[in-house]
Amino acid sequence: HPDLSYILITMTDCTPLRPTNTPPLAVADLTNSLTSEPKTWKNSPLISVTQISTSGLLLLFQTAQSMRSLVRTNGGDSRLRHRVLASVFYEASTRTSCSFQAAMMRLGGTFLHVDGGKGGNTSASKKGESLEDTIRCLECYSDVTVLRHPLTGSVQRVALGGGTVKPVINAGDGV
């Protein structure tokens, strides 16, 4: 789904979000933090729509339209070449998972997929590894993480208080 491409584009120039000794943020601290200024999107987690200001929504929609046109006319491009998306899904969601993966591939990047659900066999959660440890480990191999988890607040916990330094995108938690 090309609409998700913008989020991937703006978040993959990864440097640490904050020093590891900084106290965790709360979603309320991020309210309206994503604006029409593209720099506000870089290296930012996307946990809640409350982070996106009105001007940020306009930028998001304009860029989504641009991505849609790019895909229709050229099939994509290579702006995310050498970038890796970690797609971590503890719940089944074909459309959401595939939309992020397709957007990454259409922009020249690649992805790692971890199926952490009950039937999945690619996650160490079966052996007791915490969600935070899994995401921190995947940060060694990727530039951005898309996370879907069944527990409400789990994405926020990981993105803002789990010691992550690279962006985490909420693909659904507790829904």
C-alpha positions in Angstrom: 0.0 0.0 0.0 1.8 3.1 -1.2 0.3 5.3 1.5 2.6 3.7 4.1 5.7 4.4 2.0 6.0 7.9 3.4 6.3 6.7 6.9 9.0 4.3 5.8 10.9 6.9 3.8 11.0 9.5 6.6 11.9 7.1 9.3 14.8 5.1 7.8 17.6 7.7 8.2 18.2 6.2 11.6 20.3 7.6 14.3 19.5 7.2 18.0 16.2 8.7 19.1 17.6 9.7 22.5 20.6 8.8 24.6 20.0 5.5 26.5 20.3 7.3 29.8 17.4 9.6 29.0 14.1 8.9 30.9 11.4 7.2 28.8 8.9 9.4 27.0 5.2 9.1 27.1 2.8 9.4 24.1 1.5 12.7 25.6 5.0 14.1 25.2 4.8 13.4 21.5 1.3 14.9 20.8 1.4 16.9 17.6 5.1 16.4 17.2 4.9 15.2 13.6 4.2 18.3 11.5 4.6 19.6 8.0 8.3 19.8 8.5 9.8 16.5 7.2 12.6 16.7 9.8 10.0 16.1 12.6 9.3 12.7 11.1 12.9 11.5 10.8 13.9 9.0 13.5 10.5 9.3 15.3 8.5 6.4 16.5 4.9 6.3 15.3 2.8 5.0 18.1 -0.4 7.0 17.9 -2.3 9.3 15.5 -2.2 11.9 18.2 1.4 12.5 17.3 0.4 13.9 13.9 -0.6 17.5 13.8 -3.1 18.9 11.2 -0.2 20.1 9.0 1.5 16.8 9.5 -1.6 15.0 8.1 -1.6 17.2 5.1 2.1 16.4 4.5 1.3 12.7 5.0 -1.6 12.7 2.5 0.4 14.8 -0.1 3.3 12.4 0.1 1.0 9.3 0.0 -0.4 10.7 -3.3 3.1 11.2 -4.6 4.0 7.6 -3.7 0.9 6.3 -5.3 1.8 8.1 -8.6 5.4 6.9 -8.3 4.2 3.3 -8.0 1.7 3.7 -10.9 4.2 5.2 -13.3 7.5 3.6 -12.4 6.7 0.7 -10.0 8.8 2.4 -7.3 12.4 3.6 -7.0 15.6 2.9 -5.0 15.5 5.6 -2.3 15.6 2.9 0.4 18.4 0.8 -1.1 20.5 -0.8 1.6 17.7 -0.2 4.2 16.1 -3.0 6.2 12.6 -3.1 7.8 12.0 -5.5 10.7 8.4 -6.6 10.4 7.5 -8.2 13.7 4.0 -9.5 14.0 2.6 -11.3 17.1 -0.8 -11.3 15.5 -2.0 -12.3 12.1 -2.6 -9.4 9.7 -2.0 -10.2 6.1 -2.9 -6.8 4.7 -0.9 -4.7 7.2 2.1 -6.9 7.1 2.2 -7.1 3.3 1.5 -3.4 2.8 4.6 -2.5 4.8 6.7 -5.1 3.2 5.6 -4.1 -0.3 6.2 -0.4 0.4 9.7 -1.2 1.5 10.5 -3.4 -1.5 9.0 -0.9 -4.0 11.4 1.8 -2.6 14.4 -0.5 -3.0 14.7 -1.8 0.6 14.3 -5.2 2.0 12.7 -6.6 5.1 13.1 -9.3 7.8 9.8 -10.9 9.0 9.4 -12.3 12.5 6.2 -14.3 13.2 5.9 -14.0 16.9 2.3 -15.4 17.2 1.3 -18.6 18.9 1.8 -20.6 15.7 4.9 -18.7 14.6 8.3 -20.3 14.7 10.7 -17.4 14.0 10.6 -15.7 17.4 12.5 -16.4 20.6 9.5 -15.5 22.6 8.7 -19.2 22.7 11.8 -19.6 24.7 11.0 -16.7 27.1 12.7 -13.8 25.4 10.9 -10.5 26.2 9.4 -8.3 23.5 11.9 -5.6 24.4 14.8 -7.9 24.0 13.5 -9.1 20.7 13.2 -5.6 19.3 16.6 -4.5 20.7 18.2 -7.5 19.0 16.5 -6.8 15.7 17.8 -3.2 15.8 21.2 -4.7 15.1 20.0 -5.9 11.7 17.4 -3.3 10.7 16.8 0.5 10.4 13.1 0.6 11.5 10.7 -1.8 13.1 7.0 -2.3 12.4 5.4 -4.0 15.4 2.0 -5.6 15.8 1.2 -7.1 19.2 -2.0 -8.3 21.0 -1.4 -6.4 24.3 -2.6 -2.9 24.5 0.3 -0.5 25.1 3.0 -3.0 24.2 4.2 -0.9 21.2 4.4 2.2 23.3 6.2 0.3 26.0 8.8 -0.9 23.6 9.2 2.3 21.5 9.4 4.7 24.4 10.6 2.8 27.4 12.2 -0.4 26.1 15.6 0.9 25.4 15.1 1.0 21.6 17.2 3.6 19.7 15.6 3.2 16.2 12.1 4.1 15.2 9.2 1.7 15.9 5.9 2.0 14.0 2.7 0.8 15.6 1.0 -1.7 13.3 -1.7 -2.4 16.0 -1.6 -3.3 19.6 -4.5 -4.7 21.5 -6.9 -4.3 18.7 
